[in-house]
Amino acid sequence: MKPLQSTHRFISALETVCGWAASACLFAIMVTVFVDVGMRYLLNSPLGWSYDLISLYLMVALFFLALSVTQRDRHHVRVDILLGRVSPPARHAMELIGNLLTALVMLAIFYQGSSKVMDSWQTQAVIAGPIPWPTWLTAVFVPIGTALLLLRLLFSVWALAVAIANRSATAVGESNDAGRPLSTES
């Protein structure tokens, strides 16, 4: 089980870094909005670039960088009416299938996002406006976030398959509803 635990720790470390980056984006959004509102109402001089920065860069980064850590901590919306009523092997099998299907969707998003980044980079595309914001810089968060989520999903498939094979009640990397690990062993 050492490779599973080591892989889980590695992916969790990457997720933690991305989670902190997402938190920094949220903080930057709050500061930018605060300054923009203050400038608008106190000095009658709003920041002309704040909307573009927030909507094109910070919100995209916040969303995609938080995807994997949200999956790890089981904070995504999920319907778990059946999961609590079935045996651990059946639950593992259901989650394994769900993770595989989600991984297929994320693979398609990763591919399209990567293509968009490459196209934007090669053409040096910019968004029309007072500041020529490069489009590749906003698109780069899509493949980064989906790649990390793909790692998490594929790791979960591996851990769930091992748990099914070992007839274990928990899989490495599983966490409870509060986001705390259930077990580090399988």
C-alpha positions in Angstrom: 0.0 0.0 0.0 3.1 2.3 0.1 2.7 3.4 -3.5 -0.9 4.3 -3.0 -0.1 6.3 0.2 2.9 8.1 -1.5 0.8 8.9 -4.5 -2.0 10.2 -2.4 0.4 12.4 -0.4 1.9 13.8 -3.7 -1.4 14.6 -5.3 -2.7 16.1 -2.0 0.4 18.4 -1.9 -0.3 19.6 -5.4 -4.0 20.1 -4.5 -3.0 22.1 -1.4 -0.8 24.4 -3.5 -3.6 24.9 -6.0 -6.0 25.4 -3.2 -3.8 28.2 -1.7 -3.6 29.7 -5.2 -7.4 29.6 -5.5 -7.6 31.3 -2.1 -5.2 34.0 -3.1 -7.4 34.6 -6.2 -10.4 34.9 -4.0 -8.6 37.4 -1.7 -7.4 39.4 -4.8 -11.0 39.5 -6.0 -12.2 40.9 -2.6 -9.4 43.5 -2.5 -9.9 44.6 -6.1 -13.7 45.0 -5.6 -13.1 46.9 -2.3 -10.7 49.2 -4.0 -12.8 49.7 -7.1 -15.9 50.5 -5.0 -14.0 52.9 -2.8 -12.5 54.6 -5.8 -15.9 54.8 -7.5 -17.8 56.3 -4.6 -15.1 58.3 -2.8 -13.1 59.6 -5.7 -15.5 59.2 -8.6 -12.7 57.3 -10.4 -13.3 53.6 -10.7 -10.7 51.1 -11.8 -11.3 50.6 -15.5 -9.6 47.2 -15.6 -11.0 45.5 -12.5 -14.0 43.8 -14.2 -11.7 42.3 -16.9 -9.1 41.1 -14.3 -11.8 39.5 -12.1 -14.0 38.0 -14.8 -11.3 36.9 -17.2 -8.5 35.7 -14.9 -9.2 35.5 -11.2 -12.6 33.8 -11.4 -11.4 31.3 -13.9 -8.3 30.5 -11.8 -10.4 30.3 -8.6 -12.8 27.8 -10.2 -10.3 25.5 -12.0 -7.6 25.6 -9.3 -10.1 24.5 -6.6 -11.6 21.6 -8.6 -9.3 18.8 -7.4 -9.1 19.8 -3.8 -12.9 20.0 -3.7 -13.1 16.5 -5.1 -10.5 15.2 -2.6 -12.5 16.7 0.3 -15.9 15.5 -1.2 -17.3 19.0 -1.3 -18.8 18.7 -4.8 -22.5 18.3 -4.9 -23.4 14.6 -5.0 -26.4 12.5 -4.6 -25.5 9.8 -2.1 -28.9 8.3 -1.2 -27.7 4.9 -2.2 -24.1 5.1 -1.1 -24.9 5.0 2.6 -27.2 2.0 2.1 -25.0 -0.4 0.2 -22.0 -2.5 1.2 -18.5 -1.0 1.0 -17.6 -3.1 -2.1 -20.8 -1.9 -3.9 -20.1 1.7 -2.8 -16.5 1.4 -4.1 -17.8 0.0 -7.4 -20.3 2.8 -7.8 -17.7 5.5 -7.0 -15.2 3.8 -9.3 -17.6 4.0 -12.2 -18.6 7.6 -11.4 -14.9 8.6 -11.2 -14.1 6.8 -14.5 -17.0 8.6 -16.3 -16.0 11.9 -14.8 -12.4 11.3 -15.9 -13.6 10.9 -19.5 -15.4 14.2 -19.4 -12.4 15.9 -17.8 -10.1 14.4 -20.4 -12.2 16.0 -23.1 -12.1 19.4 -21.3 -8.4 19.1 -20.8 -7.8 18.4 -24.5 -10.0 21.3 -25.6 -8.5 23.6 -23.0 -5.0 22.7 -24.0 -5.8 23.3 -27.7 -7.3 26.7 -26.8 -4.1 27.6 -24.8 -1.8 26.6 -27.7 -3.9 28.4 -30.3 -4.1 31.6 -28.2 -0.3 31.4 -27.5 0.7 30.9 -31.1 -1.6 33.6 -32.4 -0.9 35.9 -29.5 -4.6 36.6 -29.2 -5.7 39.4 -26.9 -9.1 40.6 -25.7 -10.2 43.9 -27.2 -10.5 46.7 -24.7 -8.5 49.4 -22.9 -5.9 46.8 -21.8 -5.0 44.1 -24.4 -5.3 41.1 -22.0 -3.7 37.9 -23.5 -6.3 35.1 -23.9 -3.8 32.3 -23.3 -3.3 33.5 -19.7 -6.9 33.0 -18.9 -7.2 29.7 -20.8 -4.2 28.1 -19.1 -6.1 27.5 -15.9 -8.5 25.1 -17.6 -5.9 22.4 -18.5 -4.0 23.0 -15.2 -7.2 22.5 -13.1 -8.6 19.6 -15.1 -5.2 17.8 -15.2 -5.0 17.9 -11.5 -8.6 16.7 -11.2 -7.8 13.9 -13.7 -4.9 12.9 -11.5 -7.2 12.8 -8.4 -9.9 10.8 -10.3 -7.4 8.3 -11.7 -5.8 7.9 -8.3 -9.3 7.3 -6.8 -10.1 4.7 -9.4 -6.8 2.9 -8.5 -7.4 3.1 -4.8 -11.0 2.0 -5.1 -10.0 -1.0 -7.3 -7.4 -2.0 -4.7 -10.1 -1.6 -1.9 -12.5 -3.8 -3.9 -9.8 -6.4 -4.5 -8.8 -6.4 -0.8 -12.4 -6.3 0.4 -11.6 -3.3 2.4 -14.2 -1.0 3.9 -12.2 2.1 3.0 -9.9 3.1 0.1 -6.7 5.1 0.4 -7.5 8.8 0.1 -11.2 8.5 1.1 -12.4 11.1 3.4 -15.6 11.6 5.4 -18.2 14.3 4.8 -16.1 16.8 6.9 -13.1 16.3 4.5 -11.0 14.4 7.0 -9.4 11.1 5.9 -11.2 8.0 6.9 -8.1 5.9 6.7 -4.6 6.0 5.3 -4.6 2.3 4.9 -6.5 0.0 2.6 
